[in-house]
Amino acid sequence: MFQGLSEKLTAVFDKLRKSGKLTEKDIDLALNEVKMALLEADVNFKVVKNFVKRVKERAVGTEILKSLTPTQQVVKIVLDELTVLLGSDRAKINISPKKPTVILMAGLQGSGKTTTSAKLGLHMRKDEKKNPLLVACDIYRPAAVKQLQVLGDQLSMEVFIGEPGQKPADIAKKAIEYAINRDYDVVIIDTAGRLHIDEQMMAEVKGIKEATSPHEVLLVVDAMTGQDAVNMATSFNEMLELSGIVLTKLDGDARGGAALSIREVTGKPVKFVGTGEKSSSLEPFYPERMAQRILGMGDVLSLIEKAQAHMDEEKMKEIEKRVLEADFNFNDFLYQLTQIKKMGPLDQLLGMIPGFSSVGNLSEFSFDDKKFKRFEAIILSMTEQERNTPDLIDGSRRKRIAKGSGNEIQDVNQLLKQFAQMRKMMKQLGSLGKRKGRFSKFLGM
């Protein structure tokens, strides 16, 4: 996510730092490189032009050029302007004081609208403590209704389905009546999409909007389509008057052009981003946090929130104690792997740690199910004594563990090597934690 752009911007600011005292010429050269980096990231040309102009107006002031830390102040200006570009503050769902809150989901076919509807339902239940009802109004794509039903079953969420031959607007109206009678807090309407914008689709979505008077009209767009996503959002907004945007597949968008352009061009806030295929991989969009990640500053707040949502605090304290005492074992390691897997792809988590965005290709730190299952099988093939005291594992034990787990000895050796490296790092960090008198809450990760 934004890796290429982040690397380029980090390189620009590294050059500025080496310059020491800055001149207006230094800033002009740096901003020209920033401009090129943004254009290469597929950011809208007008957006880039206005952004660079705003940064320059603030950066060439006397206070900046004569400051003791001019480069840091320039970076702060870029961070501030990036945050403004992305929307300044988090835009929350508009919750109606009178139940139910109606959310209309619009978008083209293939944008991830149906899965996003279900993910949004999960978010409303977990984070907003609401009881959501999903409504299947995409009656033309044969698999759409079934897909929403399957997702609803997986998440223990009811899906309202209309009668055969019923029009989408009528289905939506009936669903709201159903929700009122059964005390649902939120109604999420999944509408039909097309491969491209056409009059029939727009007329239908408009009809549903007029029939239901939704509190939110969210457009779901694929971030990987870059400026096409921005153009499409502009067209939908002109016809539907959107209240917000959901960017899907942001985890696969290495450039970031859509995320950086869409708010400025449409005037509508990005409310959520999709960062993976799991039902829990729909996240609220925080402009400042995203700007920090783009500039290689990490996103510690989001990382801590993920850790708190998925990790047992008491268990983490136990592991923290053993880390401090250099007693980290394979049982702890297996627990950590399980928790990290729940939190999402490892490369995304590492990208939230300040400074990690500049470490090579983070996608190399992949954490797929296949690798996890292999590690898990190897650890579970160890005896309890071996798990607690890894130093006992000699050549003959490695052969037995490999055979018992259905792996090669090389796989066992690889895991032992990685574990030894992690243990060494933990020991060093543990010593640092002792010296400082406190230990980071997410050190165990």
C-alpha positions in Angstrom: 0.0 0.0 0.0 1.6 3.3 -1.2 5.0 1.6 -1.0 6.5 3.1 -4.2 5.3 6.6 -3.3 6.5 6.3 0.3 10.0 5.2 -0.8 10.2 8.1 -3.3 9.1 10.7 -0.8 11.4 9.3 1.9 14.3 9.6 -0.6 13.4 13.3 -1.3 13.4 14.2 2.4 16.7 12.3 3.0 18.3 14.5 0.3 17.0 17.6 2.0 18.4 16.6 5.4 21.8 16.2 3.9 21.6 19.8 2.5 21.6 21.2 6.1 20.5 24.8 5.7 17.8 25.1 3.1 17.4 27.7 0.3 14.3 28.4 -1.8 16.1 26.6 -4.7 16.5 23.5 -2.5 12.8 23.5 -1.7 11.9 24.0 -5.4 14.0 21.0 -6.5 12.5 18.9 -3.7 9.0 19.8 -4.5 9.6 19.1 -8.2 10.6 15.5 -7.1 7.5 15.3 -4.9 5.4 16.4 -7.9 6.9 13.7 -10.1 6.4 11.1 -7.4 2.8 11.9 -7.0 2.1 11.9 -10.8 3.9 8.5 -11.1 1.6 7.3 -8.3 -1.4 8.2 -10.6 -2.6 11.1 -8.6 -4.8 13.5 -10.5 -2.7 16.3 -12.2 -4.8 19.2 -10.9 -4.7 17.7 -7.4 -0.9 17.5 -7.6 -0.5 21.0 -8.9 -2.7 22.5 -6.1 -1.0 20.4 -3.5 2.6 21.4 -4.5 1.5 25.1 -4.7 0.1 25.0 -1.1 3.2 23.3 0.2 5.5 25.8 -1.5 3.6 28.8 -0.2 4.1 27.5 3.4 7.6 26.1 3.0 9.4 29.2 1.5 8.5 31.4 4.5 11.3 33.1 6.4 10.5 31.1 9.6 11.2 27.8 7.7 14.3 28.8 5.9 15.9 30.3 9.0 14.8 27.5 11.3 17.3 25.3 13.1 15.4 22.2 11.7 14.1 23.4 8.3 13.7 19.9 6.8 11.6 18.7 9.7 9.4 21.7 9.3 9.0 21.0 5.5 8.1 17.4 6.3 5.5 18.6 8.8 4.0 20.9 6.2 3.8 18.1 3.7 2.2 15.9 6.3 -0.4 18.6 7.1 -1.2 19.2 3.5 -1.4 15.4 2.8 -3.8 15.1 5.7 -6.0 17.9 4.3 -5.8 16.3 0.8 -7.1 13.0 2.3 -9.9 14.6 4.2 -8.5 16.1 7.5 -10.7 14.2 10.0 -12.2 10.8 10.1 -15.7 10.8 8.5 -18.0 8.6 10.5 -21.3 6.9 9.4 -24.2 9.2 9.9 -26.3 7.4 12.5 -30.0 8.4 12.5 -31.5 9.3 15.9 -34.6 7.3 14.8 -34.0 3.6 13.9 -33.2 2.2 11.4 -30.2 4.0 9.8 -30.5 3.2 6.1 -27.2 2.8 4.1 -27.4 2.5 0.3 -24.4 0.8 -1.3 -23.7 1.8 -5.0 -20.9 0.9 -7.4 -19.9 -1.0 -10.5 -19.8 -4.7 -10.9 -16.5 -6.1 -9.6 -15.8 -3.3 -7.2 -16.5 -5.6 -4.2 -19.9 -4.0 -3.3 -21.6 -7.2 -2.1 -18.7 -8.3 0.1 -18.2 -4.7 1.4 -21.9 -4.6 2.4 -21.4 -7.7 4.6 -18.1 -6.3 6.0 -19.8 -3.0 6.8 -22.5 -5.0 8.6 -19.8 -6.6 10.7 -18.2 -3.3 11.5 -21.6 -1.8 12.5 -22.2 -4.8 14.9 -18.7 -5.0 16.4 -17.6 -1.3 16.6 -20.9 0.6 16.6 -22.8 -2.0 18.6 -25.7 -2.0 16.1 -27.9 -4.8 14.9 -27.7 -4.8 11.1 -30.0 -6.2 8.4 -28.5 -6.9 4.9 -30.8 -6.4 1.9 -30.3 -8.1 -1.4 -31.4 -5.7 -4.2 -29.0 -7.0 -6.9 -31.6 -9.2 -8.5 -30.0 -9.4 -12.0 -26.6 -11.0 -11.3 -27.6 -14.7 -10.6 -25.0 -15.2 -7.9 -25.4 -11.9 -6.1 -28.3 -12.8 -3.8 -26.7 -16.2 -3.0 -23.4 -14.5 -2.3 -24.9 -12.1 0.2 -26.8 -15.0 1.8 -23.6 -17.0 2.2 -21.8 -14.0 3.7 -24.8 -13.4 6.0 -24.7 -17.0 7.2 -20.9 -16.8 7.9 -21.4 -13.7 10.0 -24.7 -14.7 11.6 -26.4 -11.8 10.0 -29.9 -11.8 8.5 -30.4 -11.1 4.8 -33.7 -9.8 3.5 -34.7 -11.2 0.1 -37.6 -10.0 -2.0 -40.4 -12.0 -3.7 -39.8 -13.2 -7.3 -40.5 -10.4 -9.8 -40.4 -7.7 -7.2 -38.6 -4.5 -8.2 -35.5 -3.5 -6.2 -37.1 -0.3 -4.9 -40.0 -2.3 -3.5 -37.7 -4.8 -2.0 -35.8 -2.0 -0.2 -39.0 -0.4 1.1 -40.3 -3.8 2.4 -36.9 -4.4 4.0 -37.1 -1.1 6.0 -40.6 -2.0 7.2 -39.3 -5.4 8.2 -36.4 -3.8 10.1 -38.7 -1.4 12.0 -41.0 -4.3 13.1 -38.0 -6.4 14.3 -36.0 -3.6 15.9 -33.0 -3.6 13.6 -30.7 -0.5 14.0 -29.2 -0.5 10.6 -30.3 -1.5 7.1 -27.6 -2.0 4.4 -28.9 -2.2 0.9 -26.7 -4.0 -1.7 -27.7 -2.7 -5.2 -27.0 -3.9 -8.7 -23.9 -2.9 -10.6 -22.8 -3.0 -14.2 -19.5 -3.3 -15.9 -19.8 0.4 -16.7 -22.1 3.2 -15.9 -25.4 3.1 -17.8 -28.8 4.9 -17.6 -30.7 1.8 -16.5 -28.4 1.2 -13.5 -28.5 4.8 -12.4 -32.2 5.0 -12.8 -32.6 2.0 -10.6 -30.3 3.2 -7.9 -32.0 6.6 -8.0 -35.4 4.8 -7.6 -34.1 2.9 -4.5 -32.8 6.2 -3.1 -36.1 8.0 -3.6 -38.0 5.1 -2.1 -35.9 4.7 1.0 -34.5 8.2 1.8 -31.1 6.7 3.0 -29.0 8.4 5.6 -25.9 7.3 3.8 -25.2 6.8 0.1 -21.8 5.1 -0.1 -20.0 4.4 -3.4 -17.8 1.4 -3.4 -14.8 1.8 -5.8 -11.8 -0.4 -6.6 -8.6 1.6 -5.6 -6.5 -0.4 -8.1 -8.3 1.3 -11.0 -6.6 4.6 -10.2 -8.0 7.6 -12.0 -10.8 5.6 -13.5 -12.1 5.2 -9.9 -11.9 9.0 -9.4 -13.8 9.6 -12.7 -16.4 7.0 -11.8 -16.9 8.6 -8.4 -17.4 12.0 -10.0 -20.1 10.6 -12.3 -21.9 8.8 -9.5 -21.8 11.8 -7.3 -23.3 14.0 -10.0 -26.3 11.6 -10.3 -26.7 10.4 -6.7 -25.2 13.0 -4.4 -23.0 10.6 -2.4 -22.3 11.0 1.3 -19.1 9.0 1.2 -16.8 6.6 -0.5 -15.4 3.1 0.3 -12.1 2.2 -1.4 -11.7 -1.5 -1.8 -8.5 -3.5 -2.6 -6.3 -0.8 -1.1 -3.9 -3.5 0.1 -3.2 -4.3 -3.6 -2.8 -0.6 -4.7 0.9 0.1 -4.6 0.6 3.5 -6.1 -2.3 5.2 -4.2 -3.5 7.6 -6.9 -7.2 7.0 -6.2 -6.9 7.4 -2.4 -5.0 10.7 -2.8 -7.2 12.2 -5.5 -10.8 11.1 -4.8 -11.6 13.4 -1.8 -10.2 16.5 -3.5 -11.9 15.9 -6.9 -15.4 14.8 -5.6 -15.5 16.7 -2.3 -16.8 13.5 -0.7 -14.9 11.8 2.2 -13.4 8.3 2.1 -15.2 6.6 5.0 -13.8 3.1 4.8 -11.0 1.2 3.1 -10.9 -2.5 2.3 -7.5 -4.0 3.1 -8.0 -7.7 2.4 -10.4 -10.5 1.8 -11.4 -11.3 5.4 -14.7 -10.1 6.8 -12.8 -8.0 9.3 -10.6 -6.3 6.7 -12.8 -3.2 6.3 -11.3 -0.3 8.3 -12.4 3.2 9.1 -10.3 5.7 7.1 -8.2 8.1 9.2 -6.6 10.8 6.9 -3.8 11.8 9.3 -2.8 8.1 10.0 -2.8 7.4 6.2 -0.6 10.5 5.6 1.9 9.4 8.2 2.1 6.0 6.5 2.7 7.5 3.1 5.6 9.5 4.6 7.1 6.5 6.2 6.1 7.5 9.8 4.1 4.3 10.4 0.7 4.0 12.0 1.2 3.0 15.6 -2.3 3.9 16.7 -3.9 1.5 14.2 -1.4 -1.2 15.1 -2.2 -0.9 18.8 -6.0 -1.0 18.0 -5.5 -4.2 16.0 -3.5 -5.7 18.8 -6.1 -4.8 21.4 -8.9 -6.2 19.3 -7.2 -9.6 18.7 -4.9 -10.2 21.6 -5.5 -11.4 25.2 -4.0 -8.8 27.5 -3.3 -11.2 30.3 -1.6 -13.7 28.0 0.4 -10.9 26.5 1.7 -9.8 29.9 2.8 -13.4 30.6 4.7 -13.5 27.3 6.2 -10.0 28.0 7.5 -11.3 31.3 9.2 -14.3 29.6 10.6 -12.1 26.9 12.2 -9.8 29.5 13.7 -12.9 31.2 14.9 -14.3 27.8 12.6 -17.3 28.3 10.5 -17.0 25.1 9.6 -20.5 23.9 7.8 -22.3 21.0 4.4 -22.2 22.8 4.7 -18.4 23.0 5.8 -18.3 19.3 2.8 -20.4 18.2 0.4 -18.2 20.1 2.0 -15.1 18.6 1.7 -16.5 15.1 -1.9 -17.3 15.6 -2.7 -13.8 16.9 -0.8 -12.0 14.1 -2.6 -14.1 11.5 -5.9 -12.8 12.9 -4.6 -9.2 12.7 -4.0 -9.3 8.9 -1.1 -9.7 6.4 2.3 -9.3 8.0 3.6 -6.9 5.4 0.6 -4.5 6.3 1.4 -4.8 10.0 5.1 -4.1 9.5 4.2 -1.1 7.3 2.5 0.4 10.4 5.8 0.4 12.4 7.7 3.7 11.9 10.7 3.3 9.6 9.6 -0.1 8.2 8.2 1.3 5.0 11.8 1.9 3.8 12.8 -1.7 4.5 13.1 -3.3 1.0 10.0 -5.0 -0.3 7.6 -5.6 2.6 5.6 -8.1 0.5 8.5 -10.5 1.1 7.2 -10.8 4.6 4.2 -12.7 3.4 2.2 -14.7 5.9 0.0 -17.1 4.0 -2.1 -19.9 5.4 0.2 -22.5 3.8 3.3 -21.2 5.6 1.4 -20.8 8.9 0.1 -24.4 8.7 3.6 -25.7 8.0 5.0 -23.8 11.0 2.1 -24.9 13.2 2.5 -28.6 12.2 6.2 -28.5 13.0 5.7 -27.0 16.4 2.9 -29.4 17.3 5.1 -32.3 16.3 7.5 -31.3 19.1 7.2 -32.7 22.6 6.2 -30.3 25.4 9.7 -30.4 26.7 11.1 -29.4 23.2 8.6 -26.6 22.9 9.6 -25.2 26.3 13.3 -25.8 25.9 14.2 -25.3 22.1 17.9 -25.8 22.7 17.2 -29.6 23.2 16.4 -30.0 19.6 19.4 -31.8 18.1 19.8 -33.6 14.7 17.9 -36.8 15.6 15.0 -34.8 17.1 14.8 -32.6 13.9 14.4 -35.8 11.8 11.6 -37.0 14.0 9.8 -33.6 14.0 10.1 -33.4 10.2 8.7 -36.9 9.7 5.9 -36.3 12.3 4.8 -33.0 10.7 5.1 -34.2 7.1 7.8 -31.7 6.3 11.4 -31.8 5.2 14.3 -31.3 7.6 15.1 -28.1 5.8 11.7 -26.7 6.8 12.4 -27.6 10.4 15.9 -26.0 10.2 14.4 -22.9 8.7 11.9 -22.5 11.5 14.5 -23.1 14.2 16.8 -20.5 12.5 14.0 -17.9 12.4 13.0 -18.7 15.9 16.6 -18.3 17.1 16.9 -14.9 15.3 13.6 -13.7 16.9 14.7 -14.9 20.3 17.9 -12.9 20.0 16.0 -9.8 18.9 13.6 -10.3 21.8 16.5 -10.6 24.3 18.0 -7.3 23.0 14.6 -5.5 23.1 14.0 -7.0 26.6 17.2 -5.6 27.9 16.4 -2.2 26.4 12.9 -2.4 28.1 14.5 -3.2 31.4 16.9 -0.3 31.1 14.1 2.1 30.3 12.0 0.8 33.1 9.0 0.1 30.9 8.1 -2.2 28.0 6.1 -1.5 24.9 2.7 -3.0 24.8 3.2 -4.4 21.4 6.8 -5.6 21.8 5.7 -9.2 21.9 4.4 -8.8 18.4 
